[in-house]
Amino acid sequence: MKRILALVFILVGAGVVGFGAYRAVSTLGGLYQNNLTDPLGQPEGAEKAASERMLKGVMIGAVGLPFLLTGTVLWKLSRRAKLS
């Protein structure tokens, strides 16, 4: 039972962390792509808006981190109990 709960925590945590990382990196990629295609056509404050969106992605990822860590600890504890 503990292994199933650990696996659920790991999957949920990894999914949320992955989504947050994807959102932050895709925002950065979009900013660089726009700068490469039209460097002088950027609206005023585009970098500031992109940094705020990236920070939101990082915060989303940070929410999933406790789930991922809890699941990892539970998984290791269940593995040790199984080996003993």
Residue pairs with C-beta under 8 A, 6 or more apart in sequence:
2 74
2 77
2 78
2 81
3 74
3 75
3 78
5 71
5 74
6 71
6 72
6 74
6 75
6 78
7 71
7 75
8 71
9 67
9 68
9 70
9 71
9 74
10 67
10 68
10 71
10 72
10 75
11 71
12 64
12 67
12 71
13 64
13 65
13 66
13 67
13 68
13 69
13 70
13 71
14 64
14 68
15 64
16 60
16 61
16 63
16 64
16 67
17 61
17 64
17 65
17 68
18 61
19 60
19 61
19 64
20 57
20 58
20 59
20 60
20 61
20 62
20 63
20 64
21 57
21 61
22 57
23 53
23 54
23 56
23 57
23 60
24 53
24 54
24 55
24 57
24 58
24 61
25 57
27 50
27 53
27 54
27 57
28 50
28 54
30 50
31 46
31 47
31 50
34 41
34 42
34 46
35 42
